[in-house]
């Protein structure tokens, strides 16, 4: 086959067609416009680059539409080409996105964009979102603000900082009534709430879950509550390894009570085993810690 044929077909068929034809469906709650999450049972694939690229968040697998077909079906390139060619007329389901609520500031650096936003204050839109919609206690909100972890996002949304080992802001989780995502052009490392020199590290999948677990546990003084932002970037793994390698550490997998959460548990257990630190699985009674916290408040 000609290289031109390969390129033309790649331009005409997106990764979504391969996934939907193979039984995957969009998880809109866990998706953004730039990173669409597809699920099939316990399997997860994230589609990026306007549908032309993909990666598996729980492994190192990634690539284009041909490598995706090979990844899913275990076939060679020729078989993948034939499969992709058969999907030229396949009509995919377009996700119905809520209205975007953030204002992009592409000309500013990540630290500048963070510094330009105000910290939440009692009664502010972000404060009300966390307290009234997510039922995070005011004491936790105050503590997170004091640790320089929160900013007022657009239209009442929350920005929750991810930081490197040096404390520098590398990016932020964005959550609100009309929006969820991660700061464009930034990097996921870890959201870190609590004592930096803690001997117990509780790993959750979202900053709001980390704060919710802290509230449920009444902020244990021996614990650092962290969030991966739902991903497993190399920088995230490196940060977790650096924290867990300290003496007398306990690594706690406090991820969601669903297949993706259990996949994270397996990875965290491997890290703990390699570093010979204590390991524990702490599972929420609901799907995640914020739902559990809201259930407790409503009871």
QUILIN-V471395 format. One record per run of one state. SS is the DSSP state (a for helix, b for strand, c for the rest). FROM is the first residue (numbers start at 1). LEN is the number of residues. If there is no record, write none. Layout:
[[SS & FROM & LEN] [SS & FROM & LEN]]
//
This chain:
[[c & 1 & 2] [a & 3 & 10] [c & 13 & 2] [a & 15 & 7] [c & 22 & 3] [b & 25 & 2] [c & 27 & 1] [a & 28 & 3] [c & 31 & 5] [b & 36 & 5] [c & 41 & 2] [b & 43 & 6] [a & 49 & 3] [c & 52 & 1] [b & 53 & 3] [c & 56 & 6] [b & 62 & 2] [c & 64 & 1] [a & 65 & 9] [c & 74 & 3] [a & 77 & 9] [c & 86 & 24] [a & 110 & 7] [c & 117 & 8] [a & 125 & 9] [c & 134 & 4] [a & 138 & 9] [c & 147 & 3] [b & 150 & 3] [c & 153 & 1] [a & 154 & 3] [c & 157 & 1] [b & 158 & 6] [c & 164 & 5] [b & 169 & 7] [c & 176 & 4] [b & 180 & 3] [c & 183 & 7] [b & 190 & 5] [c & 195 & 5] [b & 200 & 5] [c & 205 & 2] [a & 207 & 10] [c & 217 & 6] [b & 223 & 5] [c & 228 & 6] [a & 234 & 11] [c & 245 & 5] [b & 250 & 4] [c & 254 & 5] [a & 259 & 17] [c & 276 & 2] [b & 278 & 4] [c & 282 & 7] [a & 289 & 10] [c & 299 & 1]]
//
